[in-house]
Amino acid sequence: MQLGKFYPIGGGVEKVMYELMTGLAGHGVDCDMLCAAVNGGSSTTAVSQHARLICSRTLFKFAATMISPSMIMTLRKISGRYDIIHVHHPDPMAALALRLSGYKGKVILHWHSDIIRQKQFLRLYLPLQNWLLKRADVVIGTSPVYLKNSPYLKDVQHKTASLPIGVDAMKPDKAITERIRRQYGNRKIIFSLGRLVHYKGFRYLIDAATYLNDDYVVLIGGTGPLRAELENQITRLGLRNKVYLLGRISGAELPSYYDACRLFCLSSIQKTEAFAIVQIEAMACGKPVVATRISQSGVSWVNAHGESGLDVFPESPGELADAIMKISDDEVVYQSFAHRARKRYETYFTKERMIDNCLEIYNNLWRK
C-alpha cells in the first residue's frame, strides 16, 4: 500500500505515489493507494486489476495536512491485507493512521522532504515523526544528497536507500508547440513551472529577465497566492512584453510548453524544493536546465552542473541570466547541453527505472 497525502493529485508527492501504484500494478504486484480526499466523501476506485485508489473523507485542512479521521478507521480495517505499507512523508495524518492501525508488517518510509515551514507544528509532530523513523524497516530518499544531509535522518543512515523519481517521456503535440512559438514571436522561450509561492523564487527569475535582451521571453506556469505580487513586479520593471504568468497549464498542453522552450529554469531558493520533478520533465524533452544550488537539497544533484545544465546560487538574478545566456546563445554549446540533458534523463530518471528500483527495495526487504 502507498499511504499518505491526497487526491486528486496536486503536487510531486502525490504524483510519485500514484505512479508507484500504477507502475507496480503493471508488473503484476497488487498495490493500493490510501489517501485523503480533497473534495467529497470516502470512495474506492478500481484503477486496474491490481490497483485500487482508496480515498478517505477529509474534515478540514490544517498546517498543510488533510485532517481525515476516516483514514485512521480505514487503515485499521484493511492494514492486515498488506505485506508492505509504503508511507510517504511529510504527512502527519498518514503517520498517525499507521501508528493507530495495529499493523505488524513491513514499513517503508519515503522521506520526500523535511518539514521546514511549519516549525511550530513540527514541535508537536516530532514524537510521532521519531516513532515513524524507528518503526520503518527502510527509509527511502529521492536523492543521496537529501538522505545524507537531513538532520532528522542522521541516526537511521544504516537503513536508507535512494530512489530517484522517474517520469514517462513527454509526448508533445507538435501543432501546439508551433502555436506557442508563434504566439511569442519565435523568441527564445525560458520556461518555468510551479506554485506561485515564496520558496519557488519566481521574483528572482523575473528580475533575471531585466538582464536578457529582447530575443528572450520568460513563461511561468502555475497558480498560487503570489500571483498579484508577481504581476505588480512585472509591471513595475516594464516587462509586460517579456515575462508572462500563464496560470494553470493543462496536462494536454504541458508537454508542448517543454517542447517549445529553449531551456527550463528552476529559481527555487529553499530546501523545501527537495528534488523538483519539473527538471526531469524538461530533460525528458531534451531541454537543458538552469537551476539553483540549494544547500542540502537534491535539486543540484538532479541537474548535474556542466552536464544537463548549469546551477547558480539562489536569489541571484544576474547569475540566472548569465547561465541562461551561456547555454542559449551559442548553438553548438546549446546542442551539447540538450543532448546530455536527455541522456541524463534516460540514465537516471525514467519511470521504468524508478519502478524497477522500487521493486528491488521491496524484494530485498521481503527477503530479510
Secondary structure, 3 states (H helix, E strand, C coil): CEEEEEECCCCHHHHHHHHHHHHHHHCCCCCCEEEEECCCCCEEEEEECCEEEEEECCCEEECCEEECHHHHHHHHHHHHHCCEEEEEECCHHHHHHHHCCCCCCEEEEEECCCCCCCHHHHHHHHHHHHHHHHHCCEEEECCHHHHHHCHHHCCCHHHEEECCCCECCCCCCHHHHHHHHHHCCCCEEEEEECCCCHHHCHHHHHHHHCCCCCCEEEEEEECCCCHHHHHHHHHHCCCCCCEEEEECCCCCCHHHHHHHCCEEECCCCCCCCCCCHHHHHHHHCCCCEEEECCCCCCHHHHCCECCCEEEECCCCHHHHHHHHHHHHCCHHHHHHHHHHHHHHHHHHCEHHHHHHHHHHHHHHHHHC
